[in-house]
Amino acid sequence: MVWLAVDKDGAEYICDNRPYRREIMGEWIPRYDVDYMIRLPFGTIEKLIGHSLTWEDEPVELK
């Protein structure tokens, strides 16, 4: 399972574990040093789950 999230600036990410929201910086970060986050091209999340995400949304688990 992987997680999808969107930063405040609209950057889209796929993560191997549920990321942590860093409010001050407006970004999602890995919970642990061994976790990974890969930046996705704009619009990828909408193609994967059928709707877009914003910073206000919680990360979505993709099974």
mmCIF file of the N, C-alpha and C atoms, coordinates in Angstrom:
data_MODEL
# 
_entry.id   MODEL 
# 
loop_
_atom_site.group_PDB 
_atom_site.id 
_atom_site.type_symbol 
_atom_site.label_atom_id 
_atom_site.label_alt_id 
_atom_site.label_comp_id 
_atom_site.label_asym_id 
_atom_site.label_entity_id 
_atom_site.label_seq_id 
_atom_site.pdbx_PDB_ins_code 
_atom_site.Cartn_x 
_atom_site.Cartn_y 
_atom_site.Cartn_z 
_atom_site.occupancy 
_atom_site.B_iso_or_equiv 
_atom_site.pdbx_formal_charge 
_atom_site.auth_seq_id 
_atom_site.auth_comp_id 
_atom_site.auth_asym_id 
_atom_site.auth_atom_id 
_atom_site.pdbx_PDB_model_num 
ATOM 1   N N  . MET A 1 1  ? 0.836   -1.170 0.000   1.00 0.00 ? 1  MET A N  1 
ATOM 2   C CA . MET A 1 1  ? 0.000   0.000  0.000   1.00 0.00 ? 1  MET A CA 1 
ATOM 3   C C  . MET A 1 1  ? 0.882   1.235  0.000   1.00 0.00 ? 1  MET A C  1 
ATOM 4   N N  . VAL A 1 2  ? 0.404   2.281  -0.644  1.00 0.00 ? 2  VAL A N  1 
ATOM 5   C CA . VAL A 1 2  ? 1.113   3.558  -0.691  1.00 0.00 ? 2  VAL A CA 1 
ATOM 6   C C  . VAL A 1 2  ? 0.121   4.668  -0.364  1.00 0.00 ? 2  VAL A C  1 
ATOM 7   N N  . TRP A 1 3  ? 0.656   5.831  -0.084  1.00 0.00 ? 3  TRP A N  1 
ATOM 8   C CA . TRP A 1 3  ? -0.156  6.996  0.278   1.00 0.00 ? 3  TRP A CA 1 
ATOM 9   C C  . TRP A 1 3  ? 0.101   8.123  -0.709  1.00 0.00 ? 3  TRP A C  1 
ATOM 10  N N  . LEU A 1 4  ? -0.953  8.874  -1.024  1.00 0.00 ? 4  LEU A N  1 
ATOM 11  C CA . LEU A 1 4  ? -0.873  10.020 -1.920  1.00 0.00 ? 4  LEU A CA 1 
ATOM 12  C C  . LEU A 1 4  ? -1.186  11.283 -1.125  1.00 0.00 ? 4  LEU A C  1 
ATOM 13  N N  . ALA A 1 5  ? -0.411  12.338 -1.343  1.00 0.00 ? 5  ALA A N  1 
ATOM 14  C CA . ALA A 1 5  ? -0.621  13.591 -0.617  1.00 0.00 ? 5  ALA A CA 1 
ATOM 15  C C  . ALA A 1 5  ? -0.223  14.770 -1.504  1.00 0.00 ? 5  ALA A C  1 
ATOM 16  N N  . VAL A 1 6  ? -0.759  15.954 -1.170  1.00 0.00 ? 6  VAL A N  1 
ATOM 17  C CA . VAL A 1 6  ? -0.471  17.175 -1.926  1.00 0.00 ? 6  VAL A CA 1 
ATOM 18  C C  . VAL A 1 6  ? -0.021  18.266 -0.962  1.00 0.00 ? 6  VAL A C  1 
ATOM 19  N N  . ASP A 1 7  ? 1.134   18.884 -1.249  1.00 0.00 ? 7  ASP A N  1 
ATOM 20  C CA . ASP A 1 7  ? 1.643   19.994 -0.444  1.00 0.00 ? 7  ASP A CA 1 
ATOM 21  C C  . ASP A 1 7  ? 0.814   21.246 -0.686  1.00 0.00 ? 7  ASP A C  1 
ATOM 22  N N  . LYS A 1 8  ? 1.065   22.255 0.132   1.00 0.00 ? 8  LYS A N  1 
ATOM 23  C CA . LYS A 1 8  ? 0.346   23.519 0.033   1.00 0.00 ? 8  LYS A CA 1 
ATOM 24  C C  . LYS A 1 8  ? 0.552   24.196 -1.318  1.00 0.00 ? 8  LYS A C  1 
ATOM 25  N N  . ASP A 1 9  ? 1.734   23.985 -1.922  1.00 0.00 ? 9  ASP A N  1 
ATOM 26  C CA . ASP A 1 9  ? 2.027   24.592 -3.226  1.00 0.00 ? 9  ASP A CA 1 
ATOM 27  C C  . ASP A 1 9  ? 1.509   23.763 -4.403  1.00 0.00 ? 9  ASP A C  1 
ATOM 28  N N  . GLY A 1 10 ? 0.806   22.653 -4.103  1.00 0.00 ? 10 GLY A N  1 
ATOM 29  C CA . GLY A 1 10 ? 0.224   21.818 -5.151  1.00 0.00 ? 10 GLY A CA 1 
ATOM 30  C C  . GLY A 1 10 ? 1.081   20.658 -5.604  1.00 0.00 ? 10 GLY A C  1 
ATOM 31  N N  . ALA A 1 11 ? 2.287   20.523 -5.034  1.00 0.00 ? 11 ALA A N  1 
ATOM 32  C CA . ALA A 1 11 ? 3.165   19.408 -5.390  1.00 0.00 ? 11 ALA A CA 1 
ATOM 33  C C  . ALA A 1 11 ? 2.527   18.090 -4.939  1.00 0.00 ? 11 ALA A C  1 
ATOM 34  N N  . GLU A 1 12 ? 2.522   17.102 -5.818  1.00 0.00 ? 12 GLU A N  1 
ATOM 35  C CA . GLU A 1 12 ? 1.914   15.802 -5.535  1.00 0.00 ? 12 GLU A CA 1 
ATOM 36  C C  . GLU A 1 12 ? 2.993   14.775 -5.207  1.00 0.00 ? 12 GLU A C  1 
ATOM 37  N N  . TYR A 1 13 ? 2.706   13.929 -4.202  1.00 0.00 ? 13 TYR A N  1 
ATOM 38  C CA . TYR A 1 13 ? 3.679   12.934 -3.750  1.00 0.00 ? 13 TYR A CA 1 
ATOM 39  C C  . TYR A 1 13 ? 3.040   11.579 -3.555  1.00 0.00 ? 13 TYR A C  1 
ATOM 40  N N  . ILE A 1 14 ? 3.853   10.539 -3.730  1.00 0.00 ? 14 ILE A N  1 
ATOM 41  C CA . ILE A 1 14 ? 3.484   9.178  -3.371  1.00 0.00 ? 14 ILE A CA 1 
ATOM 42  C C  . ILE A 1 14 ? 4.490   8.743  -2.303  1.00 0.00 ? 14 ILE A C  1 
ATOM 43  N N  . CYS A 1 15 ? 3.977   8.115  -1.243  1.00 0.00 ? 15 CYS A N  1 
ATOM 44  C CA . CYS A 1 15 ? 4.793   7.767  -0.081  1.00 0.00 ? 15 CYS A CA 1 
ATOM 45  C C  . CYS A 1 15 ? 4.572   6.310  0.289   1.00 0.00 ? 15 CYS A C  1 
ATOM 46  N N  . ASP A 1 16 ? 5.592   5.678  0.864   1.00 0.00 ? 16 ASP A N  1 
ATOM 47  C CA . ASP A 1 16 ? 5.440   4.274  1.244   1.00 0.00 ? 16 ASP A CA 1 
ATOM 48  C C  . ASP A 1 16 ? 4.722   4.097  2.578   1.00 0.00 ? 16 ASP A C  1 
ATOM 49  N N  . ASN A 1 17 ? 4.655   5.118  3.399   1.00 0.00 ? 17 ASN A N  1 
ATOM 50  C CA . ASN A 1 17 ? 3.894   5.115  4.645   1.00 0.00 ? 17 ASN A CA 1 
ATOM 51  C C  . ASN A 1 17 ? 3.150   6.439  4.757   1.00 0.00 ? 17 ASN A C  1 
ATOM 52  N N  . ARG A 1 18 ? 2.156   6.485  5.645   1.00 0.00 ? 18 ARG A N  1 
ATOM 53  C CA . ARG A 1 18 ? 1.367   7.706  5.789   1.00 0.00 ? 18 ARG A CA 1 
ATOM 54  C C  . ARG A 1 18 ? 2.294   8.853  6.213   1.00 0.00 ? 18 ARG A C  1 
ATOM 55  N N  . PRO A 1 19 ? 2.344   9.940  5.431   1.00 0.00 ? 19 PRO A N  1 
ATOM 56  C CA . PRO A 1 19 ? 3.240   11.052 5.767   1.00 0.00 ? 19 PRO A CA 1 
ATOM 57  C C  . PRO A 1 19 ? 2.678   11.901 6.900   1.00 0.00 ? 19 PRO A C  1 
ATOM 58  N N  . TYR A 1 20 ? 3.523   12.764 7.430   1.00 0.00 ? 20 TYR A N  1 
ATOM 59  C CA . TYR A 1 20 ? 3.195   13.670 8.524   1.00 0.00 ? 20 TYR A CA 1 
ATOM 60  C C  . TYR A 1 20 ? 3.052   15.085 7.968   1.00 0.00 ? 20 TYR A C  1 
ATOM 61  N N  . ARG A 1 21 ? 1.997   15.798 8.378   1.00 0.00 ? 21 ARG A N  1 
ATOM 62  C CA . ARG A 1 21 ? 1.766   17.165 7.894   1.00 0.00 ? 21 ARG A CA 1 
ATOM 63  C C  . ARG A 1 21 ? 2.605   18.154 8.705   1.00 0.00 ? 21 ARG A C  1 
ATOM 64  N N  . ARG A 1 22 ? 3.471   18.911 8.022   1.00 0.00 ? 22 ARG A N  1 
ATOM 65  C CA . ARG A 1 22 ? 4.251   19.964 8.668   1.00 0.00 ? 22 ARG A CA 1 
ATOM 66  C C  . ARG A 1 22 ? 3.577   21.295 8.316   1.00 0.00 ? 22 ARG A C  1 
ATOM 67  N N  . GLU A 1 23 ? 2.694   21.742 9.207   1.00 0.00 ? 23 GLU A N  1 
ATOM 68  C CA . GLU A 1 23 ? 1.871   22.938 8.976   1.00 0.00 ? 23 GLU A CA 1 
ATOM 69  C C  . GLU A 1 23 ? 2.699   24.182 8.674   1.00 0.00 ? 23 GLU A C  1 
ATOM 70  N N  . ILE A 1 24 ? 3.741   24.406 9.449   1.00 0.00 ? 24 ILE A N  1 
ATOM 71  C CA . ILE A 1 24 ? 4.542   25.630 9.315   1.00 0.00 ? 24 ILE A CA 1 
ATOM 72  C C  . ILE A 1 24 ? 5.118   25.787 7.912   1.00 0.00 ? 24 ILE A C  1 
ATOM 73  N N  . MET A 1 25 ? 5.584   24.685 7.335   1.00 0.00 ? 25 MET A N  1 
ATOM 74  C CA . MET A 1 25 ? 6.206   24.727 6.015   1.00 0.00 ? 25 MET A CA 1 
ATOM 75  C C  . MET A 1 25 ? 5.222   24.447 4.882   1.00 0.00 ? 25 MET A C  1 
ATOM 76  N N  . GLY A 1 26 ? 4.002   23.979 5.223   1.00 0.00 ? 26 GLY A N  1 
ATOM 77  C CA . GLY A 1 26 ? 3.012   23.676 4.193   1.00 0.00 ? 26 GLY A CA 1 
ATOM 78  C C  . GLY A 1 26 ? 3.370   22.473 3.355   1.00 0.00 ? 26 GLY A C  1 
ATOM 79  N N  . GLU A 1 27 ? 3.935   21.463 4.028   1.00 0.00 ? 27 GLU A N  1 
ATOM 80  C CA . GLU A 1 27 ? 4.372   20.286 3.287   1.00 0.00 ? 27 GLU A CA 1 
ATOM 81  C C  . GLU A 1 27 ? 4.127   19.011 4.084   1.00 0.00 ? 27 GLU A C  1 
ATOM 82  N N  . TRP A 1 28 ? 4.136   17.911 3.363   1.00 0.00 ? 28 TRP A N  1 
ATOM 83  C CA . TRP A 1 28 ? 4.076   16.584 3.967   1.00 0.00 ? 28 TRP A CA 1 
ATOM 84  C C  . TRP A 1 28 ? 5.503   16.059 4.024   1.00 0.00 ? 28 TRP A C  1 
ATOM 85  N N  . ILE A 1 29 ? 5.839   15.376 5.123   1.00 0.00 ? 29 ILE A N  1 
ATOM 86  C CA . ILE A 1 29 ? 7.177   14.821 5.276   1.00 0.00 ? 29 ILE A CA 1 
ATOM 87  C C  . ILE A 1 29 ? 7.068   13.364 5.709   1.00 0.00 ? 29 ILE A C  1 
ATOM 88  N N  . PRO A 1 30 ? 8.105   12.573 5.440   1.00 0.00 ? 30 PRO A N  1 
ATOM 89  C CA . PRO A 1 30 ? 8.097   11.173 5.888   1.00 0.00 ? 30 PRO A CA 1 
ATOM 90  C C  . PRO A 1 30 ? 8.087   11.101 7.412   1.00 0.00 ? 30 PRO A C  1 
ATOM 91  N N  . ARG A 1 31 ? 7.441   10.102 7.951   1.00 0.00 ? 31 ARG A N  1 
ATOM 92  C CA . ARG A 1 31 ? 7.419   9.904  9.404   1.00 0.00 ? 31 ARG A CA 1 
ATOM 93  C C  . ARG A 1 31 ? 8.754   9.377  9.924   1.00 0.00 ? 31 ARG A C  1 
ATOM 94  N N  . TYR A 1 32 ? 9.435   8.584  9.128   1.00 0.00 ? 32 TYR A N  1 
ATOM 95  C CA . TYR A 1 32 ? 10.678  7.947  9.554   1.00 0.00 ? 32 TYR A CA 1 
ATOM 96  C C  . TYR A 1 32 ? 11.749  8.188  8.506   1.00 0.00 ? 32 TYR A C  1 
ATOM 97  N N  . ASP A 1 33 ? 13.012  8.117  8.918   1.00 0.00 ? 33 ASP A N  1 
ATOM 98  C CA . ASP A 1 33 ? 14.118  8.346  7.991   1.00 0.00 ? 33 ASP A CA 1 
ATOM 99  C C  . ASP A 1 33 ? 14.170  7.333  6.856   1.00 0.00 ? 33 ASP A C  1 
ATOM 100 N N  . VAL A 1 34 ? 13.636  6.148  7.083   1.00 0.00 ? 34 VAL A N  1 
ATOM 101 C CA . VAL A 1 34 ? 13.700  5.106  6.052   1.00 0.00 ? 34 VAL A CA 1 
ATOM 102 C C  . VAL A 1 34 ? 12.536  5.176  5.061   1.00 0.00 ? 34 VAL A C  1 
ATOM 103 N N  . ASP A 1 35 ? 11.567  6.043  5.314   1.00 0.00 ? 35 ASP A N  1 
ATOM 104 C CA . ASP A 1 35 ? 10.437  6.197  4.393   1.00 0.00 ? 35 ASP A CA 1 
ATOM 105 C C  . ASP A 1 35 ? 10.880  6.963  3.148   1.00 0.00 ? 35 ASP A C  1 
ATOM 106 N N  . TYR A 1 36 ? 10.162  6.763  2.072   1.00 0.00 ? 36 TYR A N  1 
ATOM 107 C CA . TYR A 1 36 ? 10.466  7.514  0.864   1.00 0.00 ? 36 TYR A CA 1 
ATOM 108 C C  . TYR A 1 36 ? 9.242   8.305  0.409   1.00 0.00 ? 36 TYR A C  1 
ATOM 109 N N  . MET A 1 37 ? 9.505   9.386  -0.295  1.00 0.00 ? 37 MET A N  1 
ATOM 110 C CA . MET A 1 37 ? 8.476   10.205 -0.936  1.00 0.00 ? 37 MET A CA 1 
ATOM 111 C C  . MET A 1 37 ? 8.985   10.522 -2.336  1.00 0.00 ? 37 MET A C  1 
ATOM 112 N N  . ILE A 1 38 ? 8.145   10.292 -3.312  1.00 0.00 ? 38 ILE A N  1 
ATOM 113 C CA . ILE A 1 38 ? 8.506   10.589 -4.696  1.00 0.00 ? 38 ILE A CA 1 
ATOM 114 C C  . ILE A 1 38 ? 7.534   11.632 -5.225  1.00 0.00 ? 38 ILE A C  1 
ATOM 115 N N  . ARG A 1 39 ? 8.085   12.701 -5.770  1.00 0.00 ? 39 ARG A N  1 
ATOM 116 C CA . ARG A 1 39 ? 7.238   13.742 -6.354  1.00 0.00 ? 39 ARG A CA 1 
ATOM 117 C C  . ARG A 1 39 ? 6.675   13.243 -7.679  1.00 0.00 ? 39 ARG A C  1 
ATOM 118 N N  . LEU A 1 40 ? 5.381   13.460 -7.861  1.00 0.00 ? 40 LEU A N  1 
ATOM 119 C CA . LEU A 1 40 ? 4.684   13.015 -9.064  1.00 0.00 ? 40 LEU A CA 1 
ATOM 120 C C  . LEU A 1 40 ? 4.406   14.199 -9.985  1.00 0.00 ? 40 LEU A C  1 
ATOM 121 N N  . PRO A 1 41 ? 4.266   13.958 -11.282 1.00 0.00 ? 41 PRO A N  1 
ATOM 122 C CA . PRO A 1 41 ? 3.859   15.021 -12.198 1.00 0.00 ? 41 PRO A CA 1 
ATOM 123 C C  . PRO A 1 41 ? 2.458   15.522 -11.832 1.00 0.00 ? 41 PRO A C  1 
ATOM 124 N N  . PHE A 1 42 ? 2.211   16.795 -12.036 1.00 0.00 ? 42 PHE A N  1 
ATOM 125 C CA . PHE A 1 42 ? 0.920   17.396 -11.730 1.00 0.00 ? 42 PHE A CA 1 
ATOM 126 C C  . PHE A 1 42 ? -0.197  16.648 -12.454 1.00 0.00 ? 42 PHE A C  1 
ATOM 127 N N  . GLY A 1 43 ? -1.267  16.328 -11.737 1.00 0.00 ? 43 GLY A N  1 
ATOM 128 C CA . GLY A 1 43 ? -2.415  15.647 -12.321 1.00 0.00 ? 43 GLY A CA 1 
ATOM 129 C C  . GLY A 1 43 ? -2.401  14.137 -12.163 1.00 0.00 ? 43 GLY A C  1 
ATOM 130 N N  . THR A 1 44 ? -1.292  13.576 -11.674 1.00 0.00 ? 44 THR A N  1 
ATOM 131 C CA . THR A 1 44 ? -1.182  12.123 -11.530 1.00 0.00 ? 44 THR A CA 1 
ATOM 132 C C  . THR A 1 44 ? -2.180  11.582 -10.516 1.00 0.00 ? 44 THR A C  1 
ATOM 133 N N  . ILE A 1 45 ? -2.320  12.253 -9.374  1.00 0.00 ? 45 ILE A N  1 
ATOM 134 C CA . ILE A 1 45 ? -3.226  11.770 -8.330  1.00 0.00 ? 45 ILE A CA 1 
ATOM 135 C C  . ILE A 1 45 ? -4.659  11.704 -8.849  1.00 0.00 ? 45 ILE A C  1 
ATOM 136 N N  . GLU A 1 46 ? -5.082  12.711 -9.571  1.00 0.00 ? 46 GLU A N  1 
ATOM 137 C CA . GLU A 1 46 ? -6.448  12.699 -10.124 1.00 0.00 ? 46 GLU A CA 1 
ATOM 138 C C  . GLU A 1 46 ? -6.644  11.509 -11.069 1.00 0.00 ? 46 GLU A C  1 
ATOM 139 N N  . LYS A 1 47 ? -5.638  11.192 -11.853 1.00 0.00 ? 47 LYS A N  1 
ATOM 140 C CA . LYS A 1 47 ? -5.739  10.050 -12.763 1.00 0.00 ? 47 LYS A CA 1 
ATOM 141 C C  . LYS A 1 47 ? -5.780  8.729  -11.994 1.00 0.00 ? 47 LYS A C  1 
ATOM 142 N N  . LEU A 1 48 ? -5.089  8.655  -10.868 1.00 0.00 ? 48 LEU A N  1 
ATOM 143 C CA . LEU A 1 48 ? -5.039  7.415  -10.092 1.00 0.00 ? 48 LEU A CA 1 
ATOM 144 C C  . LEU A 1 48 ? -6.315  7.159  -9.281  1.00 0.00 ? 48 LEU A C  1 
ATOM 145 N N  . ILE A 1 49 ? -6.877  8.213  -8.667  1.00 0.00 ? 49 ILE A N  1 
ATOM 146 C CA . ILE A 1 49 ? -8.019  8.003  -7.763  1.00 0.00 ? 49 ILE A CA 1 
ATOM 147 C C  . ILE A 1 49 ? -9.324  8.591  -8.273  1.00 0.00 ? 49 ILE A C  1 
ATOM 148 N N  . GLY A 1 50 ? -9.292  9.305  -9.385  1.00 0.00 ? 50 GLY A N  1 
ATOM 149 C CA . GLY A 1 50 ? -10.528 9.816  -9.971  1.00 0.00 ? 50 GLY A CA 1 
ATOM 150 C C  . GLY A 1 50 ? -10.952 11.196 -9.506  1.00 0.00 ? 50 GLY A C  1 
ATOM 151 N N  . HIS A 1 51 ? -10.206 11.788 -8.579  1.00 0.00 ? 51 HIS A N  1 
ATOM 152 C CA . HIS A 1 51 ? -10.481 13.168 -8.147  1.00 0.00 ? 51 HIS A CA 1 
ATOM 153 C C  . HIS A 1 51 ? -9.185  13.777 -7.627  1.00 0.00 ? 51 HIS A C  1 
ATOM 154 N N  . SER A 1 52 ? -9.137  15.078 -7.580  1.00 0.00 ? 52 SER A N  1 
ATOM 155 C CA . SER A 1 52 ? -7.919  15.752 -7.138  1.00 0.00 ? 52 SER A CA 1 
ATOM 156 C C  . SER A 1 52 ? -7.892  15.871 -5.612  1.00 0.00 ? 52 SER A C  1 
ATOM 157 N N  . LEU A 1 53 ? -6.710  16.101 -5.086  1.00 0.00 ? 53 LEU A N  1 
ATOM 158 C CA . LEU A 1 53 ? -6.516  16.364 -3.664  1.00 0.00 ? 53 LEU A CA 1 
ATOM 159 C C  . LEU A 1 53 ? -5.945  17.759 -3.507  1.00 0.00 ? 53 LEU A C  1 
ATOM 160 N N  . THR A 1 54 ? -6.132  18.336 -2.330  1.00 0.00 ? 54 THR A N  1 
ATOM 161 C CA . THR A 1 54 ? -5.534  19.627 -1.994  1.00 0.00 ? 54 THR A CA 1 
ATOM 162 C C  . THR A 1 54 ? -4.806  19.490 -0.668  1.00 0.00 ? 54 THR A C  1 
ATOM 163 N N  . TRP A 1 55 ? -4.123  20.520 -0.269  1.00 0.00 ? 55 TRP A N  1 
ATOM 164 C CA . TRP A 1 55 ? -3.410  20.562 1.004   1.00 0.00 ? 55 TRP A CA 1 
ATOM 165 C C  . TRP A 1 55 ? -4.356  20.306 2.176   1.00 0.00 ? 55 TRP A C  1 
ATOM 166 N N  . GLU A 1 56 ? -5.585  20.764 2.073   1.00 0.00 ? 56 GLU A N  1 
ATOM 167 C CA . GLU A 1 56 ? -6.551  20.610 3.156   1.00 0.00 ? 56 GLU A CA 1 
ATOM 168 C C  . GLU A 1 56 ? -6.989  19.156 3.345   1.00 0.00 ? 56 GLU A C  1 
ATOM 169 N N  . ASP A 1 57 ? -6.827  18.310 2.319   1.00 0.00 ? 57 ASP A N  1 
ATOM 170 C CA . ASP A 1 57 ? -7.224  16.907 2.399   1.00 0.00 ? 57 ASP A CA 1 
ATOM 171 C C  . ASP A 1 57 ? -6.175  16.082 3.130   1.00 0.00 ? 57 ASP A C  1 
ATOM 172 N N  . GLU A 1 58 ? -6.631  15.052 3.801   1.00 0.00 ? 58 GLU A N  1 
ATOM 173 C CA . GLU A 1 58 ? -5.738  14.077 4.408   1.00 0.00 ? 58 GLU A CA 1 
ATOM 174 C C  . GLU A 1 58 ? -5.162  13.203 3.293   1.00 0.00 ? 58 GLU A C  1 
ATOM 175 N N  . PRO A 1 59 ? -4.005  12.583 3.523   1.00 0.00 ? 59 PRO A N  1 
ATOM 176 C CA . PRO A 1 59 ? -3.458  11.669 2.530   1.00 0.00 ? 59 PRO A CA 1 
ATOM 177 C C  . PRO A 1 59 ? -4.430  10.528 2.232   1.00 0.00 ? 59 PRO A C  1 
ATOM 178 N N  . VAL A 1 60 ? -4.375  10.017 1.030   1.00 0.00 ? 60 VAL A N  1 
ATOM 179 C CA . VAL A 1 60 ? -5.252  8.938  0.606   1.00 0.00 ? 60 VAL A CA 1 
ATOM 180 C C  . VAL A 1 60 ? -4.422  7.683  0.432   1.00 0.00 ? 60 VAL A C  1 
ATOM 181 N N  . GLU A 1 61 ? -4.901  6.575  0.974   1.00 0.00 ? 61 GLU A N  1 
ATOM 182 C CA . GLU A 1 61 ? -4.217  5.295  0.828   1.00 0.00 ? 61 GLU A CA 1 
ATOM 183 C C  . GLU A 1 61 ? -4.641  4.653  -0.485  1.00 0.00 ? 61 GLU A C  1 
ATOM 184 N N  . LEU A 1 62 ? -3.664  4.252  -1.261  1.00 0.00 ? 62 LEU A N  1 
ATOM 185 C CA . LEU A 1 62 ? -3.919  3.587  -2.533  1.00 0.00 ? 62 LEU A CA 1 
ATOM 186 C C  . LEU A 1 62 ? -3.491  2.141  -2.381  1.00 0.00 ? 62 LEU A C  1 
ATOM 187 N N  . LYS A 1 63 ? -4.466  1.228  -2.475  1.00 0.00 ? 63 LYS A N  1 
ATOM 188 C CA . LYS A 1 63 ? -4.174  -0.196 -2.266  1.00 0.00 ? 63 LYS A CA 1 
ATOM 189 C C  . LYS A 1 63 ? -3.993  -0.910 -3.583  1.00 0.00 ? 63 LYS A C  1 
# 
